[in-house]
Amino acid sequence: AWIDPLIERLEAFDEKYESINLDPSPTGKVKRVFANKCIRCHGNGVSKGGFGGMEDLEALNKSKFVNLEKPTESQLYLLSYNKKMPPTLREALSEEELQTILDWIQERKE
């Protein structure tokens, strides 16, 4: 009986993230980057450094951290590009992940 709740939680987790892993759009790709590199410190109620809510892409898109007119000047992009976030170099975003963030910001502009 104790295992049933655990199985339910695992199934819910799989359902939540399966759609993220299959979505090839810029939004789907940026969700994967954020889930892998950002959410644990800046999402789901956690707001290290006073910045949280990264799981809400619409709110993030409207925030001061995203510059739709000049995507490469977005704080969200620059902090990652300049290797300030994530804070350890071992977890720094790859060129592909940085491009994913830019693609997502540019998609929001259109």
N, C-alpha and C positions, 0 to 999 in steps of 0.2 A: 504494500500500500504506500510506503514511503517513496517508492521510485516513480509512481505515476505523476506526481507534481513535477519532478525533475524532467521527465520525458516531455511533458507538456511545455515546459519552459524552453527546452532544447528545440522542439518543433516550432515554437513561436519565434525563436531566434533565427532559425533557418529560413522561415518564411519572410521575416523582416529583411534579411540580407540577401536572399536569393535574387530578388528583383534588382537590387543594386548591382550585383555582380553580372547580370545579363544585359543591362542597359548600356548600349554603345554611344548614346548621345553625350554631348559635353556635360550635361547635368548629371547623368549617370556616372560618368568618369570622375567628376569632381566630388561626388558623394563618396566614391571609393577612396580617393585621396584623403578627404577629410576624415572618413571613418578610420583609415589606417594611420594617419599622422596627427590629427588635430582634436578630434572629438573627446578623447579621454581627458584633456585638460581644458577644453573650451566648449563643451557641450553637455547636454543631458543634466543641466543643473550645476555643472562645474564651470567656474569662470576665473581661471587663473589669470592674474594680471589685470583683472577687471574686464576681461573680454570673454563672453560666453555666447551660447545660443547658435553655434555653428551648424546645428542640425536643422535650423530653420533657414533654408536658403533664400526664401523671399525676403525675410527680415534682413538677412545679411546683405542681400543685393541692394537694399534701400539704405544701408548704414553708411556711416562715414568711412568705413574700411574698403568700400568698393567705389571706384571712380569710373563711371560708365563712359565718360567723354575721353578719358586717357587711361585705359586699362593698365598700362605698364606703370602708372603712377598710383595705382590702388595700394593702400597700406597692406592689404591682405597679400598681394603679390610681392611687394617690396620687402616685407619682413621675411618672407620665405626666400626670396632671391638673394638677399643679403645675409642669409644663413643665421638670422636671429631667431627664427621659428622653423621647426622645432629647435629648442635650445641646445641640443647636442648635435655635433657634426655627424655622428653616426646615423642619426635619423633625418638628416637634411633631405629636402626634396630633390629629386632627380630633375634633369632637364625636361623629361617627359611629363613629370608631375607639375612642374612650373608652367609648362605649355598648356596643360589641362586646365589650370586655374585661369590663364589668360583666355583660352578658348571659351570657357564658361562665362567669363565677364563679357567678352565680345558678343556672345550669343544673347546675353541679357539686354544688350544695347539695341539689338535689331528688332 
